[in-house]
């Protein structure tokens, strides 16, 4: 029977979450979107020239994110194959960690006249973050017995949450105390990179060097995409799981896009002060804890699919409220208080829908020892959804000239997702009858 590794190793593993979570909250969610808009907002029509073409600055931001996630999605099966079949897990985890930390640090040099550098640095940071997570997650079954995995996984999540909020506060203090807010933000980027690199050394010092008993030497590309294809053919034979995944694919386009574009929406469309946006993001994180807890209680009482359908209806309402909040601002009104209300609503359903989606998938999966391949397929599906969702959001704004229309378009994704979940629920009831 597998034994859980000593506390020194499990805590060291959790410290990597402390190290890299600062990227997700500080860079992607808060400071970088605000800074990117400020640096590229040098014309009245918010246009910026890049690669010989003019883009709306917020649309360019969306395209950069979409491209990053597309590269990540295409490489994800290969990375998972490496994590599952080779004994050099820590080396690959270290490589992507350093890539991400260097990317964050390079953002310190991103100014008005160095857009190309900023784009490359941001993409390196994004790919380093997700790439290292593949190997970080793959360590969990190696260092923890099955009965301890939930507890140790939760410890990693809590370490990451505490660390990222502390780093958020450091950045906020810098922005509030330094006269040059641009410099304060760039110093924050640099500190994030140093933080990520430095605290990761705790994990690298204690994590074991090998992750499999026998290192395979086959074709990693063929292995990786072969696993995706194998799971795809299995899923096709499972009517409830198949319908759930289709629903998950579409509503993830909406959910992930809202979370990635929320700060852009508040900064550009509602013209909220930067400090207010930073505080709002922290509030969203706190409310998300309550939301995730409440959703788990509701799912125990009413069932996962029904609760997910209710949450998607909630997301649709959020999209309409966001559209009308922007309408208030366009007509000369103050959208600040409505935005704070929206932030609370997003927080209530943000973390919960992700946790509930993953647990629903776990329950609908067949009994198999090949869980890594099934979750690789799940993550691959989510990342492709992010690519389509965030690209569509940016493209609609660029074509129509209004982010309001982009917000409204997300309703389509949620409606389609709701339809597939309803079909999954109907099929599930039919099987149980």
C-alpha positions as CSV (number, residue, x, y, z in Angstrom):
1,X,0.0,0.0,0.0
2,X,1.4,3.4,-1.0
3,X,2.5,5.6,1.9
4,X,2.3,9.4,1.9
5,X,5.7,11.1,1.7
6,X,7.0,12.9,4.8
7,X,5.6,16.3,5.7
8,X,8.8,18.0,4.5
9,X,8.1,16.8,1.0
10,X,4.4,17.4,0.9
11,X,4.8,20.9,2.3
12,X,7.6,21.5,-0.2
13,X,5.3,20.5,-3.0
14,X,2.6,22.9,-1.7
15,X,5.2,25.7,-1.6
16,X,5.3,25.6,-5.4
17,X,1.7,26.7,-5.4
18,X,2.8,29.6,-3.1
19,X,5.5,30.4,-5.6
20,X,3.6,30.4,-8.9
21,X,0.1,31.5,-7.9
22,X,1.3,35.1,-7.8
23,X,1.5,35.0,-11.6
24,X,-2.2,34.1,-11.9
25,X,-3.6,36.7,-9.6
26,X,-1.1,39.6,-9.9
27,X,-0.1,39.3,-13.6
28,X,-3.1,37.8,-15.5
29,X,-6.0,39.1,-13.3
30,X,-5.0,42.5,-12.0
31,X,-1.9,44.5,-12.7
32,X,-0.9,43.5,-16.2
33,X,-4.3,44.1,-17.9
34,X,-4.4,47.6,-16.4
35,X,-0.8,48.4,-17.3
36,X,-1.2,47.0,-20.8
37,X,-4.1,49.3,-21.5
38,X,-2.3,52.3,-20.0
39,X,0.9,51.7,-22.1
40,X,-1.0,51.2,-25.4
41,X,-3.6,53.9,-24.8
42,X,-1.8,56.6,-26.7
43,X,-4.4,57.4,-29.3
44,X,-8.0,58.6,-29.1
45,X,-9.3,55.5,-30.8
46,X,-7.3,53.1,-28.6
47,X,-5.5,51.7,-31.6
48,X,-2.0,50.3,-31.4
49,X,0.3,49.1,-34.3
50,X,1.8,45.6,-33.9
51,X,3.4,43.3,-36.6
52,X,2.5,45.9,-39.3
53,X,-1.2,46.1,-38.5
54,X,-3.4,48.3,-36.3
55,X,-5.3,46.6,-33.4
56,X,-7.7,47.9,-30.8
57,X,-5.5,47.7,-27.7
58,X,-7.9,45.5,-25.7
59,X,-8.5,43.2,-28.7
60,X,-4.7,42.8,-29.1
61,X,-4.5,41.8,-25.4
62,X,-7.2,39.2,-26.0
63,X,-5.3,37.9,-29.1
64,X,-2.1,37.6,-27.2
65,X,-3.8,35.5,-24.5
66,X,-5.6,33.4,-27.1
67,X,-2.3,32.7,-28.9
68,X,-0.6,31.8,-25.6
69,X,-3.3,29.4,-24.7
70,X,-3.4,27.9,-28.2
71,X,0.3,27.1,-27.9
72,X,-0.3,25.7,-24.5
73,X,-3.2,23.6,-25.7
74,X,-1.3,22.1,-28.6
75,X,1.7,21.2,-26.3
76,X,-0.4,20.0,-23.4
77,X,-0.9,16.4,-24.5
78,X,2.9,16.2,-25.1
79,X,3.7,17.6,-21.7
80,X,1.3,15.2,-20.0
81,X,2.8,12.3,-21.9
82,X,6.2,13.4,-20.6
83,X,4.9,13.7,-17.0
84,X,3.3,10.3,-17.2
85,X,6.0,8.2,-18.9
86,X,9.4,9.7,-18.1
87,X,11.5,10.0,-15.0
88,X,12.6,13.6,-15.5
89,X,9.6,15.4,-14.1
90,X,11.4,17.8,-11.9
91,X,13.7,19.0,-14.7
92,X,10.8,19.9,-17.0
93,X,8.9,21.5,-14.1
94,X,12.1,23.6,-13.3
95,X,12.4,24.6,-17.0
96,X,8.9,25.9,-17.3
97,X,9.1,27.6,-13.9
98,X,12.2,29.5,-14.9
99,X,10.6,30.4,-18.3
100,X,7.6,31.9,-16.5
101,X,9.7,33.7,-13.8
102,X,11.9,35.2,-16.5
103,X,8.8,36.2,-18.5
104,X,7.4,38.0,-15.5
105,X,10.7,39.7,-14.7
106,X,11.1,40.9,-18.3
107,X,7.8,42.8,-18.0
108,X,9.8,45.3,-15.9
109,X,11.3,46.6,-19.2
110,X,7.9,46.8,-21.0
111,X,7.2,50.5,-21.8
112,X,5.4,52.4,-24.5
113,X,8.2,51.9,-27.0
114,X,8.8,48.2,-26.4
115,X,5.4,46.5,-27.2
116,X,7.1,43.5,-28.8
117,X,9.1,42.8,-25.7
118,X,6.0,43.1,-23.6
119,X,4.1,40.6,-25.8
120,X,6.9,38.0,-25.8
121,X,7.4,38.4,-22.0
122,X,3.7,37.9,-21.3
123,X,3.5,34.8,-23.5
124,X,6.6,33.3,-21.8
125,X,5.0,33.9,-18.4
126,X,1.7,32.3,-19.4
127,X,3.3,29.3,-21.0
128,X,5.7,28.8,-18.1
129,X,2.8,28.9,-15.6
130,X,0.6,26.3,-17.3
131,X,3.6,24.2,-18.5
132,X,5.0,23.9,-14.9
133,X,1.6,23.0,-13.5
134,X,1.4,19.9,-15.7
135,X,4.4,18.4,-13.8
136,X,3.5,19.9,-10.5
137,X,0.1,18.2,-10.6
138,X,1.6,15.0,-11.8
139,X,3.7,14.8,-8.6
140,X,0.6,14.6,-6.3
141,X,-0.2,10.8,-6.8
142,X,3.6,10.1,-6.4
143,X,3.9,11.9,-3.0
144,X,0.5,11.2,-1.5
145,X,-1.5,8.1,-0.8
146,X,-5.0,8.2,-2.4
147,X,-6.7,8.8,1.0
148,X,-4.4,11.9,1.6
149,X,-4.5,13.4,-1.9
150,X,-7.6,15.7,-1.3
151,X,-6.0,17.0,1.9
152,X,-2.6,17.7,0.4
153,X,-4.1,19.1,-2.8
154,X,-6.2,21.5,-0.6
155,X,-3.0,22.5,1.3
156,X,-1.4,23.5,-2.0
157,X,-4.4,25.5,-3.0
158,X,-4.4,27.3,0.4
159,X,-0.7,28.1,0.2
160,X,-1.2,29.5,-3.3
161,X,-4.1,31.6,-2.2
162,X,-2.3,33.1,0.8
163,X,0.9,33.8,-1.2
164,X,-0.9,35.5,-4.1
165,X,-2.9,37.7,-1.9
166,X,0.2,38.8,0.0
167,X,1.9,39.6,-3.3
168,X,-1.2,41.5,-4.4
169,X,-1.0,43.6,-1.2
170,X,2.7,44.3,-1.9
171,X,1.9,45.5,-5.4
172,X,-1.0,47.6,-4.1
173,X,1.2,49.3,-1.5
174,X,3.8,50.1,-4.2
175,X,1.2,51.6,-6.4
176,X,-0.2,53.7,-3.6
177,X,3.1,54.9,-2.2
178,X,5.2,55.6,-5.3
179,X,4.5,58.8,-7.3
180,X,5.2,57.0,-10.6
181,X,2.5,54.3,-10.8
182,X,3.9,52.9,-14.0
183,X,7.3,52.3,-12.3
184,X,5.5,50.8,-9.3
185,X,3.6,48.4,-11.5
186,X,6.8,47.3,-13.3
187,X,8.6,46.8,-10.0
188,X,5.6,44.5,-9.1
189,X,6.2,42.5,-12.2
190,X,9.9,42.1,-11.3
191,X,9.1,41.1,-7.7
192,X,6.6,38.5,-9.0
193,X,9.3,36.9,-11.2
194,X,11.8,36.9,-8.3
195,X,9.1,35.5,-5.9
196,X,8.2,32.7,-8.3
197,X,11.9,31.7,-8.9
198,X,12.9,32.0,-5.2
199,X,10.1,30.1,-3.5
200,X,10.2,27.4,-6.1
201,X,13.6,26.4,-4.9
202,X,12.0,25.0,-1.7
203,X,10.0,22.6,-3.8
204,X,12.9,21.7,-6.1
205,X,15.1,21.0,-3.0
206,X,12.7,18.3,-1.6
207,X,10.8,16.8,-4.5
208,X,12.1,13.4,-5.7
209,X,14.1,13.2,-8.9
210,X,12.2,10.3,-10.5
211,X,8.5,9.9,-11.1
212,X,8.2,6.6,-12.9
213,X,9.9,3.2,-12.3
214,X,10.8,2.7,-15.9
215,X,11.5,5.6,-18.3
216,X,10.0,5.1,-21.7
217,X,11.7,6.2,-24.8
218,X,8.9,6.2,-27.4
219,X,7.6,9.1,-29.5
220,X,6.2,11.6,-27.0
221,X,4.1,13.4,-29.7
222,X,2.5,10.2,-30.8
223,X,2.0,9.1,-27.2
224,X,0.5,12.3,-26.1
225,X,-2.0,12.8,-28.9
226,X,-2.7,9.1,-29.0
227,X,-3.9,9.3,-25.4
228,X,-6.2,12.2,-26.3
229,X,-7.6,10.2,-29.2
230,X,-8.1,7.1,-27.1
231,X,-10.1,9.0,-24.4
232,X,-12.1,10.8,-27.2
233,X,-13.3,7.4,-28.6
234,X,-14.2,6.2,-25.1
235,X,-16.1,9.4,-24.3
236,X,-18.2,9.0,-27.5
237,X,-19.5,5.7,-26.1
238,X,-20.7,7.3,-22.9
239,X,-23.9,9.4,-23.6
240,X,-24.0,11.4,-20.3
241,X,-20.3,12.2,-20.1
242,X,-20.3,13.1,-23.8
243,X,-23.1,15.6,-23.4
244,X,-21.6,17.0,-20.2
245,X,-18.2,17.7,-21.9
246,X,-19.9,19.4,-24.8
247,X,-21.7,21.7,-22.4
248,X,-18.5,22.2,-20.4
249,X,-16.7,23.2,-23.6
250,X,-19.2,25.9,-24.4
251,X,-19.8,27.4,-21.0
252,X,-16.1,27.4,-20.3
253,X,-15.7,29.8,-23.3
254,X,-17.9,32.2,-21.3
255,X,-16.6,31.6,-17.8
256,X,-12.9,31.8,-18.6
257,X,-13.4,34.8,-20.9
258,X,-15.2,36.7,-18.1
259,X,-12.5,36.0,-15.6
260,X,-9.7,36.9,-18.1
261,X,-11.4,40.1,-19.4
262,X,-13.1,41.4,-16.3
263,X,-10.3,43.8,-15.4
264,X,-10.1,45.1,-19.0
265,X,-13.8,45.7,-18.9
266,X,-13.7,47.7,-15.7
267,X,-10.6,49.7,-16.8
268,X,-11.4,50.5,-20.4
269,X,-15.2,50.5,-20.6
270,X,-16.1,51.8,-17.2
271,X,-12.9,53.9,-16.7
272,X,-12.6,52.8,-13.0
273,X,-9.5,53.9,-11.0
274,X,-6.7,51.4,-11.0
275,X,-6.6,51.1,-7.2
276,X,-10.4,50.4,-7.1
277,X,-9.9,47.6,-9.6
278,X,-7.1,46.0,-7.6
279,X,-9.2,46.1,-4.4
280,X,-12.2,44.6,-6.4
281,X,-10.1,41.6,-7.5
282,X,-9.1,40.8,-3.9
283,X,-12.8,41.0,-2.9
284,X,-13.7,38.6,-5.8
285,X,-11.1,36.1,-4.5
286,X,-12.6,36.3,-1.0
287,X,-16.2,35.9,-2.1
288,X,-15.2,33.0,-4.4
289,X,-14.4,30.9,-1.2
290,X,-18.0,31.4,0.0
291,X,-19.3,30.7,-3.4
292,X,-17.4,27.4,-3.8
293,X,-18.5,26.2,-0.4
294,X,-22.2,27.1,-1.1
295,X,-22.1,25.4,-4.4
296,X,-20.7,22.2,-3.0
297,X,-23.5,22.1,-0.4
298,X,-26.2,22.7,-3.1
299,X,-24.8,20.0,-5.3
300,X,-25.0,17.5,-2.5
301,X,-28.7,18.3,-2.1
302,X,-29.8,18.8,-5.7
303,X,-27.2,17.0,-7.8
304,X,-24.3,18.4,-9.9
305,X,-25.9,18.8,-13.2
306,X,-28.9,20.7,-11.9
307,X,-26.7,23.1,-9.9
308,X,-24.5,23.7,-12.9
309,X,-27.5,24.6,-15.0
310,X,-28.7,27.0,-12.3
311,X,-25.2,28.6,-12.1
312,X,-25.1,29.0,-15.9
313,X,-28.4,30.9,-15.8
314,X,-26.7,33.1,-13.2
315,X,-23.8,33.7,-15.5
316,X,-26.3,34.7,-18.3
317,X,-27.8,37.3,-15.9
318,X,-24.3,38.6,-15.1
319,X,-23.6,39.1,-18.8
320,X,-26.8,41.1,-19.3
321,X,-26.1,43.2,-16.2
322,X,-22.6,43.9,-17.5
323,X,-24.0,45.0,-20.8
324,X,-26.5,47.4,-19.1
325,X,-23.7,48.7,-16.7
326,X,-21.7,49.7,-19.8
327,X,-24.8,51.3,-21.2
328,X,-25.2,53.4,-18.1
329,X,-21.6,54.7,-18.5
330,X,-22.1,55.3,-22.2
331,X,-25.1,57.5,-21.4
332,X,-23.1,59.6,-19.0
333,X,-24.0,57.7,-15.8
334,X,-21.8,56.3,-13.1
335,X,-21.2,52.5,-13.4
336,X,-18.9,52.2,-10.5
337,X,-21.3,50.8,-7.9
338,X,-23.0,48.4,-10.4
339,X,-19.6,47.1,-11.3
340,X,-18.8,46.3,-7.7
341,X,-22.1,44.5,-7.5
342,X,-21.2,42.5,-10.6
343,X,-17.8,41.7,-9.0
344,X,-19.6,40.1,-6.0
345,X,-21.9,38.1,-8.3
346,X,-18.9,36.9,-10.4
347,X,-17.1,35.9,-7.2
348,X,-20.0,33.8,-6.0
349,X,-20.0,31.6,-9.1
350,X,-16.4,31.9,-10.3
351,X,-14.6,29.3,-8.2
352,X,-17.6,27.2,-7.6
353,X,-18.3,26.4,-11.2
354,X,-14.7,25.3,-11.9
355,X,-14.6,23.1,-8.8
356,X,-18.0,21.6,-9.5
357,X,-17.2,21.0,-13.2
358,X,-14.1,19.1,-12.3
359,X,-15.9,17.0,-9.7
360,X,-18.8,16.3,-12.0
361,X,-16.4,15.1,-14.7
362,X,-14.7,12.9,-12.1
363,X,-18.0,11.3,-11.1
364,X,-19.1,10.7,-14.7
365,X,-15.7,9.1,-15.7
366,X,-15.6,5.4,-16.1
367,X,-13.8,3.3,-13.5
368,X,-10.3,3.3,-14.8
369,X,-6.7,3.4,-13.7
370,X,-6.0,5.7,-16.6
371,X,-7.2,8.8,-14.8
372,X,-4.3,11.0,-15.9
373,X,-5.3,10.6,-19.6
374,X,-9.0,11.4,-18.8
375,X,-8.0,14.6,-17.0
376,X,-5.6,15.5,-19.7
377,X,-8.5,15.3,-22.1
378,X,-10.6,17.5,-19.7
379,X,-7.8,20.1,-19.4
380,X,-7.2,20.1,-23.2
381,X,-10.9,20.7,-23.8
382,X,-10.9,23.7,-21.4
383,X,-7.8,25.3,-22.9
384,X,-9.3,25.1,-26.5
385,X,-12.4,26.7,-25.1
386,X,-10.4,29.5,-23.6
387,X,-8.7,30.1,-27.0
388,X,-12.0,30.3,-28.8
389,X,-13.7,32.4,-26.1
390,X,-11.1,35.1,-25.6
391,X,-10.4,35.3,-29.3
392,X,-14.1,35.8,-30.1
393,X,-14.3,38.4,-27.3
394,X,-11.5,40.5,-28.8
395,X,-12.6,40.0,-32.4
396,X,-16.2,41.1,-31.9
397,X,-14.9,44.3,-30.1
398,X,-12.6,45.0,-33.0
399,X,-15.2,44.5,-35.7
400,X,-18.1,46.2,-34.0
401,X,-16.1,48.9,-32.1
402,X,-17.7,48.1,-28.7
403,X,-16.8,45.7,-25.9
404,X,-20.5,45.8,-24.9
405,X,-21.2,43.6,-27.9
406,X,-18.4,41.2,-26.9
407,X,-20.0,40.9,-23.4
408,X,-23.4,40.2,-24.9
409,X,-21.9,37.5,-27.3
410,X,-20.9,35.4,-24.3
411,X,-24.6,34.7,-23.6
412,X,-24.6,32.5,-26.8
413,X,-21.8,30.3,-25.3
414,X,-23.7,30.0,-22.0
415,X,-27.0,29.2,-23.7
416,X,-25.4,26.4,-25.8
417,X,-23.7,25.0,-22.7
418,X,-27.0,25.1,-20.8
419,X,-28.6,23.1,-23.6
420,X,-26.0,20.4,-23.6
421,X,-26.2,20.1,-19.8
422,X,-30.0,19.7,-20.0
423,X,-29.4,17.0,-22.5
424,X,-27.0,15.3,-20.2
425,X,-29.4,15.5,-17.3
426,X,-32.2,14.1,-19.5
427,X,-30.0,11.2,-20.6
428,X,-28.9,10.5,-17.0
429,X,-32.6,10.3,-15.8
430,X,-33.4,8.0,-18.7
431,X,-30.6,5.6,-17.8
432,X,-31.7,5.6,-14.1
433,X,-35.3,4.9,-15.0
